[in-house]
Each structure stands twice: as structure tokens, then as C-alpha cells.
């Protein structure tokens, strides 16, 4: 770190309340003084050898200016620092010129540095003021030339000349250092700008970190809520799985299913009352078919609510709407129950979910909280909807069991009927076989009778009808014959035919009496 920076750092403790512009000007002023003192000290070392005393006076003037500067630091008006320095510089330069040859002194042009110095450490207004003073002073030196009264001007050996060189060199160094400090100040301004940007970025980063922290807190809170919801959903899911596999539903026992569903639902929701209501469309009412009340389950409590008495409630449930009533006594759909139902039973909150079967409204699951209000959340609603589906499952399971029992009974009846039909079929088959045998026997008998009839017809046509025809013909001939001989002949023939006919008739009688077959063979024996 440079000595000027150390000194400026020391001064900054005294002028910490200054603005950036005042601090810059004070820093430039201190730098110029330090350079002047440093140059004077070096020059004193040289003049100790040569014995020249001009540098001592210069050193004395610089010490006076520095003392003035250090004293003025305690003043409240910091512009006195700059004005005093410009005034001292202008006065010393003017005195040196005055006692060294006026207009012919080599330091005369250095009066032009006074306005430049005022511009650097003051402002444009005071630059114009010191410019006017410098011009007037130069004009006065030309207009009133004053001879040297103290020392004779000798170029290269005059103490005033040496002093002018020192002061000129100091001003040159000051101007260079001022340019350097200006650049340094610009760098400082740039650094400050960068620092401001960094501070702004840091502030933005801090705000971002705060926002991030707030976001993280919100996320943590949200994650906690989500984790709580997840655990609650997992618990509800396990409850639903166990309910779906409960014995009552699997066996189709409706009463057992209702007891298990109501008990488990009440415990899962941590509520005091849960009931199942069935809708009777023909009566426009809902009837409580099962009710859980603080650990006790009652089946068929025979409680009915009619649509005519509770129209707002029925309007909601018939539209298959879920009624989420945190404050049931103020909810539009349930406030109608306040006097007759809610207050007498100390009920504050209701969660009613309809259950639908085959696309039609069949009833409602009613969850009730006694003693205090309960804030139902979405997980509770979804859970009770699933419970409503389980109620439908229990109803369907019971109906399926009844249908299966009917099918089993019908199957047994059909099996018994099949067995009976089999017996009937066997009997019919036996009867058919017997009938076939009897038919065959009857057919054989009929065939035999037909044969007998055929033989009888032959016998009748030939053996009986032949003699009978002859007898009839002989009788007719006898009637027509008048001669006795012919008549006797006809009578003998008639007698013969009659005996032949009688013989045939006796044979037929004997054959029929003996049970033999009447045919031509038996007749010809």
C-alpha cells in the first residue's frame, strides 16, 4: 500500500461522514501536500551539501500549509480546506513573483495553475473566480513593474528561482498525481459501481435466498401435507382392501357386511356415527337399514325420512351430489335437520355420499360427527365414495348369493326331475318294449286270425258255399220239376249235399272246440 493511501486511510477515519466527492478532493489535497513535503525533504538533503537555504523556506511553507490543513480538519465546513489551500498557493506564487522580478520572473506562467487547481478541488464557479484574479495579477505585474528589492535575480542561483522550480515541480507532480488520482477515482467509482452491482446482486441473491428459503419452507410444509395425505390414503387403501375381502361381502351376508363396513368406516374416519340409508322410490323416502352409533351397530332401526319433509336434502342427494357439511346446521342441504335431528343428537358435521347401482340412485352413506365440528377433507370424501361402492358390492354379493342359491335349488330340482324323467323314460322304454311285444303278439295273433279268416273265407266260399249253393239250386230245381223220377234224383242229391254241408259244419265245430287252426288241411283230414 502506498504512503498516500495510508494517509488517506488515516484521514478517512476523520472524514468518514464526507461524500465520495469531498473524500476525493481531500485525498487529492493530502497527496499533493505529501509529495511537496517529500520533494522538499529530498531537496534539503541536497542543499545541506551546497549550503543553499531556499529549500528550507519551501519546507517551512509546506509545513505551514500542512499544519493549516490538519487544523482545518476539525472544522465543520470542509470547503475551507480547499479554499485555504488555493489561497495559500496563489499567495506564495504571487509573492515569489513579486520579489523575484515581477513580469520577468520565470514563475509568472504558474499563476495559470491556480484556476486549474481550483477546478480540481473546488468547482467551475471558483475556477472562474481564480481565473479573473490570476489575469488581474498578471496585468498588474506588467503594468506596475517592481524591481527586485530583496534578492537579485540570477538564473540558476537565485533562491526564488529555486523555490519556483520546486513549487513548479510540485504543481507538476500534483497535476500528474491528480490525473492519476482521477483515474484512480474513476476506477474507484467503477469499483464502487461494481460494488453497488455486487451489493445489488447480493441483495437480489439474499432476496432470492429468502424466497428460496420461503419456498423451501412452503415446500417442506407442502411435503408434510402431502406425506400426511399419502399416509392417510395408504391407511384408507388398506382399510378398503380389508373391507373388500371381508367375510360378509365374500359370503354374500348382507347383515354381516353392513356391520363390518360401518364399524371399520367409523374407526377410519374417527367419527361417532355412520349409517346406511336405502331409497324407496315408490314412497319418496329413505330408510335407515343399518346404523353405527359410538361402537354399537343396529340393523333395521326403522327410521324413515320423507322427501316432502326434507326437500332441500332430497334435491341434493337425488342429483347424486356429495354433501360435505362441515357445519351441518348452516349448510343449505342439511340445515333443515337442525331442530328435528341435529340438535337432539348433538350432531355438528355431516358427510353424505350417495351410492349408485346399475346407474340409478339406491341410497346414501351418512357420516355424522357429534360434539364438535369436523373438517372433512378430499381424502375423506374419496374414502366414503369407495365405501359406497363396497355397499353396492355387498348388496350385489347378497343378491348374487340369493341367485346362486336359487340356481342351486333349481339345479337340484332339475336333477331330481331328470332322474324322475330318466325313470319315466326307462318305464316308458319298458312299456314301449312291452307294448312292442304285445303288439308283436297281437300282430302275430291278428296275422293268425287273418290267416284263419282267410281260410274261413275259403272254407266258407268253397266248402260251405259249394254244398249250400247246390242245395239251393236243387231246391229250385225241385220246385220246377214235375216228374217224380227227376224229383227223387234231386232229393237224393239234396240229401247228399245236406249231409256234406253238415259234415263240414261239424268239422269246423270240432276244430274250433279243440282250438286247432282252421284251415284247409284240417278240414281235409
KAQUI-V636080 format. One record per helix or strand. SS is the DSSP state (H for helix, E for strand). FROM is the first residue (numbers start at 1). LEN is the number of residues. Records with the same first field share a line. If there is no record, write none. Layout:
SS->FROM-LEN / FROM-LEN
This chain:
H->3-12 / 20-31 / 54-19 / 79-20 / 102-3 / 108-14 / 124-20 / 159-86 / 247-5 / 254-16 / 311-8 / 335-8 / 378-103 / 484-31 / 520-5
E->273-8 / 285-9 / 296-11 / 323-3 / 347-11 / 360-11
